[in-house]
Amino acid sequence: MNLERYPYFKNSNFLSYEFYSEGPRGQIKKSVRFTAITINNPIIYNLGFGDISEANEEIDDSVISNNQDRNVVLATVANIIMDFTHNPSRHYIFATGNTPSRTRLYQMGISSILEEIRKDFVVFGLKDDEWQEFQRNVNYTAFLINRN
């Protein structure tokens, strides 16, 4: 994807990534972590994302950073997903917000770069307990992403 993004660092098992958001509130350390939630094929990984708490190095996904760099942050997360799924597989990435408004924010981010995303991924949205191919202007409660 040719979108502005932050450089990121990953751990050796490719399950944890970190980067810094930069804006009017200074540098804010963020993390994306992948956790397997199924063990059978296809393996589904939960995408955890948020600010890193300075107190305990844990992800806080309830913080609203408001560092005025939302699109760069979302593009960075999208690039991390690209890196994580670099070797094509039948693995899926599951994502949802911890609140309906956060899920809506993720949906708007997906919608804004949907053509770019579809070059490499198939995106599904969960609506009324059924998965369907992602469409703009439809409200979803969760998302499932798989590499083409």
N, C-alpha and C positions, 0 to 999 in steps of 0.2 A: 504494500500500500504506500502510495506516495503522499502521505499526509504528515504535517508537522507533528513530531512526537518527541518525548524525552528519552535520553539514553537510559537503559535499565541494566540491572545486574541480576544474575540468576545463580541459584545454588547448584551444586553438582548433580543433584537428582532431577533438576528441571521442574520441580514442584513449587518453588517459591521464587518470586521475582520482586525486586524493589526498584523504585525510582523516586525522584524528587520533583514535586510540583513547584513551580516558581511563579510568584505573582505579588500583589500588594501585601499579602500576609506573610511574605518571606518564603523560605524553603520549607516545604511540608513533605515529610517522608511518607511514601505510600507503598503498599504491597499488594500483589496478586498471588494467591496461593490456590493450588489445585489439590483437591482431596477426592480420592476414589470413593464413590457412593454405591457402586455395584462392582462385583468381581467377575461376573460372567460377561461373555461377549454379547453385545458391545459393552465395553467398560464406559461408565458415565462418571465424569469428574465434575465435582462442584467447583465453581469459580468463586473464591472468596476475595473480596476487594475492599480496601479502605485505608485509612490513615494508620500509621504505626504509632502506638502509644509509647511515649518516651519512658514511662514508668516500668513497663513490662515487655516491650517489644511485641505485643499482641496487636492484631488488626482490630481497629474500632470502625465498624461499618455503619455506625450511627452518626458520625460526625459530618457536619456540613462545612467543608473547608472554605468554600466561597473565595477561592484564590483567583477567580476570573480567568481560568484556563481550562474550562470544562472540555472543550473540543480536543485540546492537546492531550489531556488526561485520557479521554475516551479513545483517542487514536493510539495512545501508548498501550492501553489495555488490549486493543485490537491487535496491535503488533506482537504483544506478548502471547496472545492466543495463537498467532501465526507461528511463533517460535516454538511454543509448546506442542503444536500439532505438525511440526515440520516433516516428520516421517508420516506419510499418509497412513491412516489406520481406520478402524471401525469405531474408534473411541469418540464419544460425544462430550461436549462441555455444557453443563447445566448452569444457568444463571437466573437469579431473581433478586429484586431489591428487598431490603428488610422492612420496607414500608411501601404502600401503593405508590406514593409520590416518587420514591427512589426507583421503583420498577418502571414507572412512566418516564423518568429521566433516561434510563437505559434504553427504553424503547425509542425515544426521540433520537438518541445517539445512533442506534442501529439504523433508523430510518434515514438519518442525514447522510450516511455513507453506504447505503444499501447496495448500490451498484458496485462499489469497490469491494464490499464484503462478498457479494455473489460471484466474484471472479474466482474465489478460492473456497467458499463455504456455502453450505445449505443452512438456512436459518429457519427454525420452527418456533411458533409461538403457542403457548397453552391458553386456550379459551374454552370455557365451559367444560373443563376436564378432558379436552381433546386437543391433541397436537395437530397443528396445521402449518403449511408453509407460510412463513412470515409475510404479511402484507402491511403496507402503510395504512394508517388511519383505522386500525383495528386494535382495541385494547387487549393486551395479554397480561397474564399473571406470572409467566415465567418464559424462559427462552432455552432452546436446545440448539447447539451449533455443531455441525459436522463438516470436516474437510471434504471437498469434492474429490 
